[in-house]
Amino acid sequence: MVASTPRQARERPLSITAVVVPVGLWILAIAQPVFEVMLEHPPFLTVHRMTVGKLAWFATVAGVLLPIPVALVAAAAAAWRKRAGEWLLAAVTGLATAAIFLQLVSIDSSLAGVLLAVSSATVGAVAYGLWPKIRRLTVALAAAALVLPPLFVVRGLPWIPGAEA
């Protein structure tokens, strides 16, 4: 009779999806609207004596560094248990869906706005969790959004004194 050996815990590689999805969706839902407001009011850049370095630093912090803690938690959850990572990414997708939806329809914080936000968050999370094509689309959209912070810097250059576009 052969003695059974205890199961060894399988090592799960750090999932790039667990990092790209929160960062990319953050850029789409939060950072891009901030970038647009700043670019719609070019005197803001001039009055605050914005330099190319400051603009690049702001784009990096607002677009990439702020969502890193969520991305690290998602990556840790995915490394710990695949299902936990999937649930967390579904929740992040739902919250980003709500933020993007509310920006598109420009609804205030009334009861109708809150109900629409909760509904769109639920639909986004469930769709991400149930359908692989929606997951692939979300990952592709999030990855594509990573170009927005550098694009913001390039679009802001004409309003920075001494900067060449």
Buried (B, 14 or more C-beta within 10 A) or exposed (E): EEEEEEEEEEEEEEBEBBBBBBBBBBBBBBBBEBBBEBBEEBEBBEEEEBBBEEBBEBBBEBBBEBBBEBBBBBBBBBBEEEEBBBBBBBBBBBBBBBBBBBBEEEBEEEEEBBEBBEEBBEBBBBBBBEEEEBBEEBBEBBBEBBEBBEEBBEBBEEBBEEBEE
